[in-house]
Amino acid sequence: MCTRQVIYCLVALAGAGWWSCRLTGRACAQRPDDYAAARAAMVQREVSGRGVRDERVRAAMREVPRHLFVPADQRKNAYIDGALPIGNGQTITSPYVVAFMTEKLEPQPADRVLEIGTGSGYQAAVLSRLVAEVYTIEIVEPLGQRATRTVQRLGYRNIHVKIGDGYQGWPEHAPFDKIIVTCSPQDIPRALVDQLREGGRLVVPLGERFQQNLYLFRKVQGQLEKEKLESTFFVPMTGMAEAARMAPDDSGIPRPVNASFEESGDGRDVPGWFYVRQAEVVEDSTAPDGRRCLVLANDIPGQNAHALQAVGLDGRQIKSVTLSVYRRTRGFHGRSDKARQPRVELAFYDEDRALIRTLILGPWTGNSPWSRETQEIAVPGRSRFAVITVAMFGATGECALDDLHITTTPQ
């Protein structure tokens, strides 16, 4: 029997990204009809509701059974918009990110698509409903073998899985009309540029280990034209791509980027922060540090407003951290349950990207002028990185944040 519960989940932008979220609702559908209903609701809320307009993409998301691409113990979470662990330090991409990246590819029925980073096979399955052939490469052998069995069992006959290093592409089947990369290299592998057809599209996250941007490239007269889409967080591309990194950021020391929110991007983008929703950098003469702050605002109970950032945090080096931030709250009326109150969360992950635990600064109720909130937090010895989440968690009102700091105490 299903019970209403608060779900702690990991969320992402790609065969790869992770972020902490907290949602309330039915998350343990067991019967096929329950899964189908949960899937339809997820598409309505997190795909259509967040701006994906291509009806073919939305239909594919409603059709592909995501719960069959995750481990049995994660099926209850399959239709929450979150990245989930699938073993070997990898994750299945969040549904919204799958839909967003797929829409940016503009898949056509006659297309041949190359995917780098098969993972569970879920992204390939969605693409298979939209294009003629999907060629997908996975460097982690157990994942590639499992994905092959899954897509064969489910009857996706136009998916071709190869175990190998995606850095080299798949020249035997090139050129490709579209290429999608669901792990993050520092730069685009030359082989992928060469294997993309003239006029083709390539969607890829590029950047450092904890700071990445998602890009759309179009091949025009042999050259790539670049369009930045948004900040994101994917697992790093391994193999030759890892060896090619110029400055791997794996120090294990947390160094938040744009933590005083003085940098502002275009539209919803906040430089240094990913999965930004109902949050923006605004000019504020009262901001404690500089001229700007981040404002989270929500007027629909239960709907979230959030921004996230990943940082290195190695428990072998760091004994504890002190997390502090200036906050101001407005427009809060009455009392809400603690699950629906603004706060900052720090979620610790191990080397397999499994969640260890989440600690909280807050929550905050009522209306308050600018005030500094501070808390010392012990770092688990197994921690290798952490995700900072600033969010409303379903509360209505406005929460402004500024000058977020993490100071460390070494072992």
C-alpha positions as CSV (number, residue, x, y, z in Angstrom):
1,M,0.0,0.0,0.0
2,C,1.2,3.5,-0.8
3,T,1.5,6.1,2.0
4,R,2.0,9.8,1.7
5,Q,5.5,10.6,2.6
6,V,8.3,13.2,2.3
7,I,10.8,12.0,-0.3
8,Y,14.4,12.9,-0.2
9,C,15.8,12.6,-3.7
10,L,18.7,13.5,-6.0
11,V,18.0,15.6,-9.0
12,A,20.1,16.4,-12.1
13,L,20.7,17.7,-15.7
14,A,22.0,14.7,-17.3
15,G,23.0,11.1,-17.4
16,A,24.7,12.5,-14.6
17,G,23.8,15.4,-12.5
18,W,22.6,15.3,-8.9
19,W,20.8,17.7,-6.6
20,S,18.9,17.6,-3.3
21,C,15.2,18.2,-3.3
22,R,12.3,17.5,-1.1
23,L,8.9,16.8,-2.5
24,T,5.7,15.6,-0.8
25,G,3.4,13.2,-2.6
26,R,2.7,9.7,-3.6
27,A,6.0,8.2,-4.7
28,C,5.6,4.4,-4.3
29,A,3.3,3.4,-7.1
30,Q,3.6,-0.4,-7.6
31,R,1.0,-1.4,-10.2
32,P,1.4,-0.7,-13.9
33,D,-1.6,1.7,-13.8
34,D,0.0,3.5,-10.9
35,Y,3.3,3.9,-12.7
36,A,1.5,5.2,-15.8
37,A,-0.4,7.7,-13.8
38,A,2.7,8.8,-12.0
39,R,4.5,9.2,-15.3
40,A,1.8,11.2,-16.8
41,A,1.7,13.5,-13.8
42,M,5.4,13.9,-13.9
43,V,5.4,14.9,-17.5
44,Q,2.6,17.4,-16.9
45,R,4.3,18.9,-13.9
46,E,8.0,18.8,-14.6
47,V,8.2,18.6,-18.4
48,S,5.3,20.6,-19.8
49,G,5.1,22.7,-16.7
50,R,8.8,23.7,-17.1
51,G,8.6,24.8,-20.7
52,V,9.1,21.8,-22.9
53,R,6.8,22.4,-25.8
54,D,7.6,19.7,-28.4
55,E,4.6,17.3,-28.2
56,R,6.6,14.4,-29.7
57,V,9.1,14.7,-26.9
58,R,6.4,14.9,-24.3
59,A,4.6,11.9,-25.8
60,A,7.9,9.9,-25.7
61,M,8.4,10.9,-22.0
62,R,4.8,9.6,-21.2
63,E,5.5,6.4,-23.1
64,V,8.9,5.2,-21.8
65,P,8.7,3.4,-18.5
66,R,11.5,5.0,-16.5
67,H,10.9,2.8,-13.5
68,L,12.2,-0.2,-15.5
69,F,15.6,1.6,-16.1
70,V,16.4,2.0,-12.4
71,P,17.3,-0.5,-9.6
72,A,14.3,-2.1,-7.9
73,D,14.9,-0.2,-4.7
74,Q,14.6,3.1,-6.6
75,R,11.4,2.4,-8.5
76,K,9.3,4.2,-5.9
77,N,11.2,7.3,-6.8
78,A,11.2,6.8,-10.6
79,Y,8.7,9.6,-11.4
80,I,10.1,12.2,-9.1
81,D,12.1,14.7,-11.1
82,G,15.4,13.6,-9.8
83,A,18.6,11.8,-10.9
84,L,18.8,8.4,-9.2
85,P,21.9,6.2,-8.5
86,I,22.2,3.2,-10.9
87,G,25.5,1.8,-9.6
88,N,29.1,2.2,-10.5
89,G,29.1,5.8,-9.4
90,Q,26.6,6.8,-12.1
91,T,23.1,8.1,-12.2
92,I,20.0,8.2,-14.4
93,T,19.3,11.7,-15.7
94,S,16.3,13.6,-14.2
95,P,13.3,13.5,-16.5
96,Y,13.2,17.2,-17.1
97,V,16.8,17.3,-18.2
98,V,16.2,14.3,-20.6
99,A,13.2,16.2,-22.1
100,F,15.0,19.5,-22.2
101,M,18.1,18.1,-24.0
102,T,16.0,16.0,-26.3
103,E,14.0,19.0,-27.4
104,K,17.1,21.0,-28.1
105,L,18.3,18.3,-30.4
106,E,15.1,18.8,-32.5
107,P,14.9,15.0,-33.3
108,Q,13.4,14.0,-36.6
109,P,11.9,10.6,-37.7
110,A,14.7,9.9,-40.1
111,D,17.6,11.0,-37.8
112,R,20.6,8.8,-36.8
113,V,21.6,9.9,-33.3
114,L,24.8,9.2,-31.4
115,E,24.7,9.3,-27.6
116,I,27.8,9.4,-25.4
117,G,27.1,7.9,-22.0
118,T,24.4,5.2,-22.1
119,G,24.1,4.8,-18.4
120,S,20.8,3.1,-17.7
121,G,19.6,3.3,-21.4
122,Y,16.7,5.7,-20.5
123,Q,17.8,8.6,-22.6
124,A,18.4,6.3,-25.6
125,A,14.9,4.8,-25.1
126,V,13.3,8.2,-25.2
127,L,15.3,9.1,-28.4
128,S,14.3,5.7,-30.0
129,R,10.6,6.8,-30.0
130,L,11.6,9.9,-32.0
131,V,14.3,8.9,-34.5
132,A,15.3,6.1,-36.9
133,E,18.4,4.8,-35.1
134,V,20.2,5.4,-31.8
135,Y,23.8,4.5,-31.4
136,T,25.0,4.8,-27.8
137,I,28.3,4.2,-26.1
138,E,29.0,3.4,-22.4
139,I,32.5,3.2,-21.0
140,V,31.5,1.4,-17.8
141,E,31.2,-2.2,-18.9
142,P,28.6,-3.4,-16.2
143,L,26.3,-0.5,-17.1
144,G,26.7,-1.1,-20.8
145,Q,25.8,-4.8,-20.4
146,R,22.8,-4.0,-18.2
147,A,21.5,-1.3,-20.5
148,T,21.8,-3.7,-23.4
149,R,19.7,-6.3,-21.6
150,T,17.2,-3.7,-20.6
151,V,16.6,-2.2,-24.1
152,Q,16.5,-5.7,-25.6
153,R,14.0,-6.9,-23.0
154,L,11.7,-3.9,-23.6
155,G,11.9,-4.3,-27.4
156,Y,13.8,-1.1,-28.4
157,R,15.1,-2.6,-31.6
158,N,16.6,0.6,-33.0
159,I,19.0,1.1,-30.1
160,H,22.6,-0.1,-30.7
161,V,24.8,-0.2,-27.5
162,K,28.6,-0.3,-27.6
163,I,30.9,-0.6,-24.7
164,G,33.9,1.7,-25.1
165,D,35.3,5.2,-24.8
166,G,32.9,7.7,-26.2
167,Y,35.7,10.2,-26.7
168,Q,36.4,8.5,-30.1
169,G,32.7,8.5,-31.2
170,W,31.5,5.6,-33.4
171,P,33.1,6.2,-36.8
172,E,31.8,3.1,-38.4
173,H,28.2,4.5,-38.3
174,A,29.0,8.2,-38.9
175,P,27.9,10.7,-39.9
176,F,25.2,11.4,-37.4
177,D,22.4,13.9,-37.7
178,K,22.4,14.6,-34.0
179,I,24.8,13.9,-31.1
180,I,24.0,14.1,-27.4
181,V,26.6,13.8,-24.6
182,T,25.3,13.0,-21.1
183,C,28.6,13.3,-19.3
184,S,30.9,16.4,-19.1
185,P,34.2,16.7,-20.9
186,Q,36.2,19.9,-20.6
187,D,36.2,20.4,-24.3
188,I,34.3,18.8,-27.2
189,P,36.2,15.7,-28.5
190,R,37.4,16.3,-32.1
191,A,36.0,13.0,-33.2
192,L,32.5,14.1,-32.3
193,V,32.8,17.3,-34.4
194,D,34.1,15.2,-37.4
195,Q,31.2,12.7,-37.0
196,L,28.5,15.3,-36.9
197,R,26.7,15.8,-40.2
198,E,26.7,19.3,-41.8
199,G,23.7,21.1,-40.4
200,G,23.6,18.7,-37.4
201,R,23.1,19.5,-33.7
202,L,25.2,18.6,-30.7
203,V,24.1,19.0,-27.1
204,V,26.8,18.7,-24.5
205,P,27.8,19.9,-21.0
206,L,31.2,21.4,-20.9
207,G,33.4,22.6,-18.0
208,E,35.2,21.7,-14.8
209,R,34.3,18.9,-12.4
210,F,31.9,21.0,-10.4
211,Q,31.2,24.0,-12.7
212,Q,29.6,23.3,-16.1
213,N,27.4,24.8,-18.7
214,L,25.1,23.0,-21.1
215,Y,25.6,24.0,-24.8
216,L,23.9,23.6,-28.1
217,F,26.2,23.5,-31.1
218,R,25.1,23.7,-34.8
219,K,27.5,22.6,-37.5
220,V,27.5,25.2,-40.2
221,Q,30.0,25.0,-43.1
222,G,32.2,22.7,-41.1
223,Q,32.3,24.9,-38.0
224,L,30.4,24.7,-34.8
225,E,28.2,27.6,-33.8
226,K,27.7,27.7,-30.0
227,E,24.7,28.6,-27.9
228,K,24.8,28.5,-24.1
229,L,21.7,27.0,-22.6
230,E,22.1,27.0,-18.8
231,S,24.4,26.0,-16.0
232,T,24.4,22.4,-15.1
233,F,26.1,19.5,-13.2
234,F,26.9,16.2,-14.9
235,V,29.3,13.4,-14.0
236,P,32.7,14.0,-15.6
237,M,33.5,12.3,-18.9
238,T,36.1,9.6,-18.1
239,G,38.6,7.8,-20.2
240,M,40.6,9.9,-22.7
241,A,38.5,13.0,-21.8
242,E,39.7,12.8,-18.2
243,A,43.3,12.5,-19.3
244,A,42.9,15.6,-21.5
245,R,41.7,17.8,-18.6
246,M,44.0,20.8,-18.3
247,A,43.2,21.6,-14.6
248,P,41.1,19.0,-12.9
249,D,39.3,20.5,-9.9
250,D,39.4,17.7,-7.4
251,S,41.0,19.3,-4.4
252,G,38.2,18.4,-2.1
253,I,38.1,21.9,-0.6
254,P,34.7,23.6,-1.0
255,R,35.0,26.9,-3.0
256,P,31.5,28.2,-3.8
257,V,31.3,30.3,-7.0
258,N,29.2,33.5,-7.2
259,A,28.3,33.0,-3.5
260,S,27.4,36.7,-3.1
261,F,25.4,36.7,-6.3
262,E,27.2,39.7,-7.8
263,E,27.3,38.0,-11.2
264,S,24.0,37.8,-13.1
265,G,23.2,35.8,-16.2
266,D,20.6,36.0,-18.9
267,G,17.0,35.1,-18.0
268,R,16.8,32.4,-15.3
269,D,20.5,31.7,-15.4
270,V,22.6,32.5,-12.3
271,P,26.3,32.0,-13.0
272,G,27.8,29.2,-10.9
273,W,24.4,27.8,-9.9
274,F,22.4,25.1,-11.7
275,Y,18.7,24.0,-11.9
276,V,17.6,27.5,-11.1
277,R,13.9,27.8,-10.7
278,Q,11.8,30.8,-9.6
279,A,15.0,32.5,-8.5
280,E,16.9,35.5,-9.9
281,V,19.7,37.9,-9.1
282,V,18.4,41.4,-8.3
283,E,19.8,44.8,-7.6
284,D,19.3,45.7,-3.9
285,S,20.7,48.7,-2.1
286,T,20.3,46.9,1.2
287,A,22.2,43.8,0.2
288,P,24.8,43.0,3.0
289,D,27.6,42.2,0.5
290,G,27.8,44.1,-2.7
291,R,24.9,45.5,-4.8
292,R,23.0,42.3,-5.6
293,C,21.4,39.3,-3.9
294,L,19.5,36.2,-4.9
295,V,15.7,36.3,-4.5
296,L,13.6,33.1,-4.3
297,A,9.9,33.7,-4.7
298,N,6.8,31.5,-4.9
299,D,3.1,32.2,-4.8
300,I,1.8,28.6,-5.3
301,P,1.8,26.4,-2.2
302,G,3.9,23.3,-2.7
303,Q,5.7,24.6,-5.8
304,N,9.5,24.9,-5.4
305,A,11.9,27.8,-6.0
306,H,15.6,26.8,-5.8
307,A,19.2,27.0,-7.0
308,L,22.0,24.5,-6.5
309,Q,25.8,24.3,-6.6
310,A,28.2,21.4,-6.3
311,V,31.5,21.7,-4.5
312,G,34.4,19.4,-3.7
313,L,34.2,18.3,0.0
314,D,36.6,15.5,0.9
315,G,35.9,14.0,4.4
316,R,39.5,12.7,4.5
317,Q,40.8,16.3,4.5
318,I,38.0,18.2,6.1
319,K,36.7,17.6,9.7
320,S,33.9,20.1,9.7
321,V,32.6,23.1,7.8
322,T,30.9,26.3,9.0
323,L,28.0,27.2,6.7
324,S,26.7,30.8,6.9
325,V,24.5,33.1,4.8
326,Y,22.6,36.3,5.1
327,R,18.8,35.8,4.6
328,R,15.7,38.0,4.5
329,T,12.2,36.7,4.4
330,R,9.0,38.5,3.4
331,G,5.4,37.7,2.6
332,F,5.1,34.7,4.9
333,H,1.7,34.4,6.5
334,G,0.8,32.1,9.4
335,R,2.7,28.9,10.1
336,S,3.5,26.1,7.7
337,D,4.9,22.6,8.3
338,K,8.7,22.4,8.6
339,A,8.9,20.5,5.3
340,R,7.6,23.7,3.5
341,Q,9.9,26.3,4.9
342,P,12.9,28.1,3.2
343,R,16.4,27.0,4.2
344,V,19.8,26.0,2.9
345,E,20.7,22.3,2.7
346,L,24.2,20.8,2.4
347,A,24.0,17.2,1.0
348,F,27.1,15.0,1.2
349,Y,27.9,12.3,-1.4
350,D,30.4,9.5,-1.5
351,E,32.8,8.4,-4.3
352,D,29.9,6.4,-5.9
353,R,27.7,9.5,-5.9
354,A,25.4,8.0,-3.3
355,L,23.8,10.3,-0.8
356,I,25.3,10.0,2.7
357,R,23.2,12.6,4.5
358,T,21.7,16.1,4.3
359,L,22.2,18.8,6.9
360,I,20.1,22.0,7.2
361,L,20.7,25.6,7.9
362,G,17.3,26.8,8.9
363,P,14.4,26.4,8.3
364,W,13.0,30.0,8.6
365,T,9.5,31.2,9.4
366,G,7.8,34.5,9.5
367,N,9.1,37.8,8.1
368,S,12.6,39.0,9.0
369,P,15.1,41.7,7.9
370,W,18.6,40.8,6.8
371,S,20.2,38.5,9.4
372,R,23.3,36.2,9.4
373,E,22.6,32.5,9.9
374,T,25.5,30.2,10.8
375,Q,26.0,26.6,11.7
376,E,29.0,24.3,12.1
377,I,28.5,20.9,10.4
378,A,30.6,17.7,10.8
379,V,31.7,16.3,7.5
380,P,31.3,12.5,7.0
381,G,34.6,10.7,6.4
382,R,33.2,9.1,3.2
383,S,32.2,12.5,1.7
384,R,33.9,13.4,-1.6
385,F,31.6,16.3,-2.7
386,A,28.6,18.1,-1.6
387,V,25.6,19.9,-3.2
388,I,24.4,23.2,-1.7
389,T,20.6,23.8,-2.2
390,V,19.0,27.1,-1.5
391,A,15.3,26.7,-1.7
392,M,11.7,27.6,-0.6
393,F,10.7,23.9,-0.5
394,G,7.1,24.7,-1.3
395,A,6.7,27.8,1.0
396,T,5.0,30.9,-0.4
397,G,6.6,34.3,0.0
398,E,10.0,35.6,-0.8
399,C,13.4,34.7,0.6
400,A,16.5,36.7,-0.3
401,L,20.0,35.4,0.2
402,D,23.5,36.9,0.1
403,D,27.1,36.2,1.0
404,L,27.0,32.4,1.4
405,H,30.2,31.2,3.0
406,I,31.8,27.8,3.7
407,T,34.8,27.8,6.0
408,T,36.6,24.6,6.7
409,T,38.3,22.9,9.7
410,P,41.0,20.4,8.5
411,Q,41.4,16.9,10.0
